[in-house]
Every structure is written in C-alpha cells, then in structure tokens.
Amino acid sequence: GSIVFHGLTDCRGLDLDTLVHLDVGEVLVYPLQGLKPAPGQGLNKCATVTMYQCWPPNGRGNLEDPASRERYRNKIRAMTEDKRARFIDYDC
C-alpha cells in the first residue's frame, strides 16, 4: 500500500518505521499513544491511502458476481467512513 500526504510534508528526522504501520488491510499512523502531534503537524494531516490485497476474510473467490462485489465495496465504504475518512473507491 501507500500513503500520500497532502501539501508539503517534512519527514526529516521522523522515524517512519515507528510512526507508520502499513499491513494487509491496515494502516496506522502514530500507532503509539502520546506520539501524535497537533493536527497539521508532522504526519497528522490529510493523506490519500491506497491499500492492496484487501479481500473478504472468506477469500477473493467470493467476489465473482457483481452483487457480491457491490456488497463488499459498501462494507469497505462503511468501515472507511466509520473512521471519519472519505472513501474514494474499491476496485475488486
């Protein structure tokens, strides 16, 4: 996956291995309590997150028909919006 931070982002001196966690189905920025700076500072800012290999727990084969793909897209949309993020797309 990838994270593209909007605007100028000065990453000098930041320990990105500690501050950013990308895994299949999960993105965490500032995962440790007490490290997150004020909004707009460091990496605590708007970003576009792209994730790959995000399939239903019961496997990608369950997305073969259009109705299943739409149900899963809606589930991903709801999970995204529950985190107060804006859903852009899910291409299954």
ABEGO torsion letter per residue (X at the ends): XBBBBBEBBBABGBBAAAABBBBBGBBBBGABBGABBBBGBEABBBBBBBBBGBBBAAEAAAAABAAAAAAAAAAAAAAAAAAGBBBABBBX
